[in-house]
Amino acid sequence: MGGDGGYFYLGSYQENGNSIRAVVDAAPFIQGYASVFRTVGRPFRLKLEATLTDESHAVAQGHVEGIPNLKLGLKLTRRA
């Protein structure tokens, strides 16, 4: 769960050894707000594949569903 200045984020993940697959749904809560992916006022879904680097960190790659040429890389940190 999370969010930014104009979108809510809610997702789930599956862990298999050092691999993680995640799906994150993003929904706007401010009309006309542009997401970091340049979507404006519409929900979108992120699909991610990650590898754990230690107990609290992972590196991931993914894309916005329906826009496969828009790829992203992430460094993830477990906070809880």
Secondary structure, 3 states (H helix, E strand, C coil): CEECCCEEEEEEEEEECCEEEEEEEEEECCCCCECCCCCECCCEEEEEEEEEEECCEEEEEEEECCEEEEEEEEEEECCC
